[in-house]
Amino acid sequence: MTSSAIRNNIYKALENIDDSKFLKAVFEIVSEKAESSHFFELNDKQKALLDEREQEYIQGNGKNFNWQEAKKMIRGKKDVS
């Protein structure tokens, strides 16, 4: 069963439940999962590296790639030098 089908089944099942305590518990679980799947923190070293790369980009230095070049590199068809 696909994620979409499971999600639709959950929607349908929840429509028929009239237990606010249960629904609040489900809401808490779903909210926690949604927040944790979209949230992460960078440490100071990672932030500094991103700041450095941003400055290189702004100044026109550094190496940039278009989407096609990036896909080729990821798939191992082009050297990243």
Phi and psi in radians as a Rosetta constraint file:
Dihedral C 1 N 2 CA 2 C 2 CIRCULARHARMONIC -1.333 0.35
Dihedral N 2 CA 2 C 2 N 3 CIRCULARHARMONIC 2.855 0.35
Dihedral C 2 N 3 CA 3 C 3 CIRCULARHARMONIC -1.055 0.35
Dihedral N 3 CA 3 C 3 N 4 CIRCULARHARMONIC -0.690 0.35
Dihedral C 3 N 4 CA 4 C 4 CIRCULARHARMONIC -1.094 0.35
Dihedral N 4 CA 4 C 4 N 5 CIRCULARHARMONIC -0.757 0.35
Dihedral C 4 N 5 CA 5 C 5 CIRCULARHARMONIC -1.137 0.35
Dihedral N 5 CA 5 C 5 N 6 CIRCULARHARMONIC -0.733 0.35
Dihedral C 5 N 6 CA 6 C 6 CIRCULARHARMONIC -1.071 0.35
Dihedral N 6 CA 6 C 6 N 7 CIRCULARHARMONIC -0.807 0.35
Dihedral C 6 N 7 CA 7 C 7 CIRCULARHARMONIC -1.011 0.35
Dihedral N 7 CA 7 C 7 N 8 CIRCULARHARMONIC -0.785 0.35
Dihedral C 7 N 8 CA 8 C 8 CIRCULARHARMONIC -1.105 0.35
Dihedral N 8 CA 8 C 8 N 9 CIRCULARHARMONIC -0.693 0.35
Dihedral C 8 N 9 CA 9 C 9 CIRCULARHARMONIC -1.117 0.35
Dihedral N 9 CA 9 C 9 N 10 CIRCULARHARMONIC -0.677 0.35
Dihedral C 9 N 10 CA 10 C 10 CIRCULARHARMONIC -1.125 0.35
Dihedral N 10 CA 10 C 10 N 11 CIRCULARHARMONIC -0.770 0.35
Dihedral C 10 N 11 CA 11 C 11 CIRCULARHARMONIC -0.976 0.35
Dihedral N 11 CA 11 C 11 N 12 CIRCULARHARMONIC -0.847 0.35
Dihedral C 11 N 12 CA 12 C 12 CIRCULARHARMONIC -1.096 0.35
Dihedral N 12 CA 12 C 12 N 13 CIRCULARHARMONIC -0.740 0.35
Dihedral C 12 N 13 CA 13 C 13 CIRCULARHARMONIC -1.135 0.35
Dihedral N 13 CA 13 C 13 N 14 CIRCULARHARMONIC -0.719 0.35
Dihedral C 13 N 14 CA 14 C 14 CIRCULARHARMONIC -1.196 0.35
Dihedral N 14 CA 14 C 14 N 15 CIRCULARHARMONIC -0.491 0.35
Dihedral C 14 N 15 CA 15 C 15 CIRCULARHARMONIC -1.067 0.35
Dihedral N 15 CA 15 C 15 N 16 CIRCULARHARMONIC -0.487 0.35
Dihedral C 15 N 16 CA 16 C 16 CIRCULARHARMONIC -1.676 0.35
Dihedral N 16 CA 16 C 16 N 17 CIRCULARHARMONIC 0.030 0.35
Dihedral C 16 N 17 CA 17 C 17 CIRCULARHARMONIC -1.745 0.35
Dihedral N 17 CA 17 C 17 N 18 CIRCULARHARMONIC 2.261 0.35
Dihedral C 17 N 18 CA 18 C 18 CIRCULARHARMONIC -2.095 0.35
Dihedral N 18 CA 18 C 18 N 19 CIRCULARHARMONIC 0.649 0.35
Dihedral C 18 N 19 CA 19 C 19 CIRCULARHARMONIC -1.937 0.35
Dihedral N 19 CA 19 C 19 N 20 CIRCULARHARMONIC 1.743 0.35
Dihedral C 19 N 20 CA 20 C 20 CIRCULARHARMONIC -1.088 0.35
Dihedral N 20 CA 20 C 20 N 21 CIRCULARHARMONIC -0.608 0.35
Dihedral C 20 N 21 CA 21 C 21 CIRCULARHARMONIC -1.115 0.35
Dihedral N 21 CA 21 C 21 N 22 CIRCULARHARMONIC -0.779 0.35
Dihedral C 21 N 22 CA 22 C 22 CIRCULARHARMONIC -1.131 0.35
Dihedral N 22 CA 22 C 22 N 23 CIRCULARHARMONIC -0.786 0.35
Dihedral C 22 N 23 CA 23 C 23 CIRCULARHARMONIC -1.112 0.35
Dihedral N 23 CA 23 C 23 N 24 CIRCULARHARMONIC -0.660 0.35
Dihedral C 23 N 24 CA 24 C 24 CIRCULARHARMONIC -1.115 0.35
Dihedral N 24 CA 24 C 24 N 25 CIRCULARHARMONIC -0.707 0.35
Dihedral C 24 N 25 CA 25 C 25 CIRCULARHARMONIC -1.108 0.35
Dihedral N 25 CA 25 C 25 N 26 CIRCULARHARMONIC -0.773 0.35
Dihedral C 25 N 26 CA 26 C 26 CIRCULARHARMONIC -1.088 0.35
Dihedral N 26 CA 26 C 26 N 27 CIRCULARHARMONIC -0.750 0.35
Dihedral C 26 N 27 CA 27 C 27 CIRCULARHARMONIC -1.050 0.35
Dihedral N 27 CA 27 C 27 N 28 CIRCULARHARMONIC -0.734 0.35
Dihedral C 27 N 28 CA 28 C 28 CIRCULARHARMONIC -1.077 0.35
Dihedral N 28 CA 28 C 28 N 29 CIRCULARHARMONIC -0.769 0.35
Dihedral C 28 N 29 CA 29 C 29 CIRCULARHARMONIC -1.095 0.35
Dihedral N 29 CA 29 C 29 N 30 CIRCULARHARMONIC -0.834 0.35
Dihedral C 29 N 30 CA 30 C 30 CIRCULARHARMONIC -1.143 0.35
Dihedral N 30 CA 30 C 30 N 31 CIRCULARHARMONIC -0.723 0.35
Dihedral C 30 N 31 CA 31 C 31 CIRCULARHARMONIC -1.098 0.35
Dihedral N 31 CA 31 C 31 N 32 CIRCULARHARMONIC -0.761 0.35
Dihedral C 31 N 32 CA 32 C 32 CIRCULARHARMONIC -1.084 0.35
Dihedral N 32 CA 32 C 32 N 33 CIRCULARHARMONIC -0.765 0.35
Dihedral C 32 N 33 CA 33 C 33 CIRCULARHARMONIC -1.137 0.35
Dihedral N 33 CA 33 C 33 N 34 CIRCULARHARMONIC -0.748 0.35
Dihedral C 33 N 34 CA 34 C 34 CIRCULARHARMONIC -1.100 0.35
Dihedral N 34 CA 34 C 34 N 35 CIRCULARHARMONIC -0.737 0.35
Dihedral C 34 N 35 CA 35 C 35 CIRCULARHARMONIC -1.186 0.35
Dihedral N 35 CA 35 C 35 N 36 CIRCULARHARMONIC -0.754 0.35
Dihedral C 35 N 36 CA 36 C 36 CIRCULARHARMONIC -1.259 0.35
Dihedral N 36 CA 36 C 36 N 37 CIRCULARHARMONIC -0.451 0.35
Dihedral C 36 N 37 CA 37 C 37 CIRCULARHARMONIC -1.399 0.35
Dihedral N 37 CA 37 C 37 N 38 CIRCULARHARMONIC -0.239 0.35
Dihedral C 37 N 38 CA 38 C 38 CIRCULARHARMONIC -2.009 0.35
Dihedral N 38 CA 38 C 38 N 39 CIRCULARHARMONIC 0.189 0.35
Dihedral C 38 N 39 CA 39 C 39 CIRCULARHARMONIC -2.215 0.35
Dihedral N 39 CA 39 C 39 N 40 CIRCULARHARMONIC 2.332 0.35
Dihedral C 39 N 40 CA 40 C 40 CIRCULARHARMONIC -2.702 0.35
Dihedral N 40 CA 40 C 40 N 41 CIRCULARHARMONIC 2.775 0.35
Dihedral C 40 N 41 CA 41 C 41 CIRCULARHARMONIC -2.060 0.35
Dihedral N 41 CA 41 C 41 N 42 CIRCULARHARMONIC 2.487 0.35
Dihedral C 41 N 42 CA 42 C 42 CIRCULARHARMONIC -1.632 0.35
Dihedral N 42 CA 42 C 42 N 43 CIRCULARHARMONIC 2.499 0.35
Dihedral C 42 N 43 CA 43 C 43 CIRCULARHARMONIC -1.447 0.35
Dihedral N 43 CA 43 C 43 N 44 CIRCULARHARMONIC 3.045 0.35
Dihedral C 43 N 44 CA 44 C 44 CIRCULARHARMONIC -1.072 0.35
Dihedral N 44 CA 44 C 44 N 45 CIRCULARHARMONIC -0.651 0.35
Dihedral C 44 N 45 CA 45 C 45 CIRCULARHARMONIC -1.139 0.35
Dihedral N 45 CA 45 C 45 N 46 CIRCULARHARMONIC -0.740 0.35
Dihedral C 45 N 46 CA 46 C 46 CIRCULARHARMONIC -1.143 0.35
Dihedral N 46 CA 46 C 46 N 47 CIRCULARHARMONIC -0.731 0.35
Dihedral C 46 N 47 CA 47 C 47 CIRCULARHARMONIC -1.087 0.35
Dihedral N 47 CA 47 C 47 N 48 CIRCULARHARMONIC -0.743 0.35
Dihedral C 47 N 48 CA 48 C 48 CIRCULARHARMONIC -1.099 0.35
Dihedral N 48 CA 48 C 48 N 49 CIRCULARHARMONIC -0.732 0.35
Dihedral C 48 N 49 CA 49 C 49 CIRCULARHARMONIC -1.109 0.35
Dihedral N 49 CA 49 C 49 N 50 CIRCULARHARMONIC -0.751 0.35
Dihedral C 49 N 50 CA 50 C 50 CIRCULARHARMONIC -1.117 0.35
Dihedral N 50 CA 50 C 50 N 51 CIRCULARHARMONIC -0.716 0.35
Dihedral C 50 N 51 CA 51 C 51 CIRCULARHARMONIC -1.069 0.35
Dihedral N 51 CA 51 C 51 N 52 CIRCULARHARMONIC -0.737 0.35
Dihedral C 51 N 52 CA 52 C 52 CIRCULARHARMONIC -1.096 0.35
Dihedral N 52 CA 52 C 52 N 53 CIRCULARHARMONIC -0.796 0.35
Dihedral C 52 N 53 CA 53 C 53 CIRCULARHARMONIC -1.154 0.35
Dihedral N 53 CA 53 C 53 N 54 CIRCULARHARMONIC -0.621 0.35
Dihedral C 53 N 54 CA 54 C 54 CIRCULARHARMONIC -1.109 0.35
Dihedral N 54 CA 54 C 54 N 55 CIRCULARHARMONIC -0.755 0.35
Dihedral C 54 N 55 CA 55 C 55 CIRCULARHARMONIC -1.111 0.35
Dihedral N 55 CA 55 C 55 N 56 CIRCULARHARMONIC -0.715 0.35
Dihedral C 55 N 56 CA 56 C 56 CIRCULARHARMONIC -1.052 0.35
Dihedral N 56 CA 56 C 56 N 57 CIRCULARHARMONIC -0.731 0.35
Dihedral C 56 N 57 CA 57 C 57 CIRCULARHARMONIC -1.130 0.35
Dihedral N 57 CA 57 C 57 N 58 CIRCULARHARMONIC -0.808 0.35
Dihedral C 57 N 58 CA 58 C 58 CIRCULARHARMONIC -1.068 0.35
Dihedral N 58 CA 58 C 58 N 59 CIRCULARHARMONIC -0.663 0.35
Dihedral C 58 N 59 CA 59 C 59 CIRCULARHARMONIC -1.431 0.35
Dihedral N 59 CA 59 C 59 N 60 CIRCULARHARMONIC -0.064 0.35
Dihedral C 59 N 60 CA 60 C 60 CIRCULARHARMONIC 1.442 0.35
Dihedral N 60 CA 60 C 60 N 61 CIRCULARHARMONIC 0.151 0.35
Dihedral C 60 N 61 CA 61 C 61 CIRCULARHARMONIC -1.636 0.35
Dihedral N 61 CA 61 C 61 N 62 CIRCULARHARMONIC 3.070 0.35
Dihedral C 61 N 62 CA 62 C 62 CIRCULARHARMONIC 1.434 0.35
Dihedral N 62 CA 62 C 62 N 63 CIRCULARHARMONIC 3.042 0.35
Dihedral C 62 N 63 CA 63 C 63 CIRCULARHARMONIC -1.987 0.35
Dihedral N 63 CA 63 C 63 N 64 CIRCULARHARMONIC 2.243 0.35
Dihedral C 63 N 64 CA 64 C 64 CIRCULARHARMONIC -2.053 0.35
Dihedral N 64 CA 64 C 64 N 65 CIRCULARHARMONIC 2.656 0.35
Dihedral C 64 N 65 CA 65 C 65 CIRCULARHARMONIC -2.297 0.35
Dihedral N 65 CA 65 C 65 N 66 CIRCULARHARMONIC 2.512 0.35
Dihedral C 65 N 66 CA 66 C 66 CIRCULARHARMONIC -1.415 0.35
Dihedral N 66 CA 66 C 66 N 67 CIRCULARHARMONIC 3.058 0.35
Dihedral C 66 N 67 CA 67 C 67 CIRCULARHARMONIC -1.080 0.35
Dihedral N 67 CA 67 C 67 N 68 CIRCULARHARMONIC -0.729 0.35
Dihedral C 67 N 68 CA 68 C 68 CIRCULARHARMONIC -1.108 0.35
Dihedral N 68 CA 68 C 68 N 69 CIRCULARHARMONIC -0.745 0.35
Dihedral C 68 N 69 CA 69 C 69 CIRCULARHARMONIC -1.107 0.35
Dihedral N 69 CA 69 C 69 N 70 CIRCULARHARMONIC -0.732 0.35
Dihedral C 69 N 70 CA 70 C 70 CIRCULARHARMONIC -1.104 0.35
Dihedral N 70 CA 70 C 70 N 71 CIRCULARHARMONIC -0.766 0.35
Dihedral C 70 N 71 CA 71 C 71 CIRCULARHARMONIC -1.073 0.35
Dihedral N 71 CA 71 C 71 N 72 CIRCULARHARMONIC -0.712 0.35
Dihedral C 71 N 72 CA 72 C 72 CIRCULARHARMONIC -1.101 0.35
Dihedral N 72 CA 72 C 72 N 73 CIRCULARHARMONIC -0.734 0.35
Dihedral C 72 N 73 CA 73 C 73 CIRCULARHARMONIC -1.144 0.35
Dihedral N 73 CA 73 C 73 N 74 CIRCULARHARMONIC -0.748 0.35
Dihedral C 73 N 74 CA 74 C 74 CIRCULARHARMONIC -1.099 0.35
Dihedral N 74 CA 74 C 74 N 75 CIRCULARHARMONIC -0.674 0.35
Dihedral C 74 N 75 CA 75 C 75 CIRCULARHARMONIC -1.484 0.35
Dihedral N 75 CA 75 C 75 N 76 CIRCULARHARMONIC 0.067 0.35
Dihedral C 75 N 76 CA 76 C 76 CIRCULARHARMONIC 1.405 0.35
Dihedral N 76 CA 76 C 76 N 77 CIRCULARHARMONIC 0.346 0.35
Dihedral C 76 N 77 CA 77 C 77 CIRCULARHARMONIC -1.695 0.35
Dihedral N 77 CA 77 C 77 N 78 CIRCULARHARMONIC -0.096 0.35
Dihedral C 77 N 78 CA 78 C 78 CIRCULARHARMONIC -2.512 0.35
Dihedral N 78 CA 78 C 78 N 79 CIRCULARHARMONIC 2.419 0.35
Dihedral C 78 N 79 CA 79 C 79 CIRCULARHARMONIC -1.271 0.35
Dihedral N 79 CA 79 C 79 N 80 CIRCULARHARMONIC 2.503 0.35
Dihedral C 79 N 80 CA 80 C 80 CIRCULARHARMONIC -1.754 0.35
Dihedral N 80 CA 80 C 80 N 81 CIRCULARHARMONIC 1.146 0.35
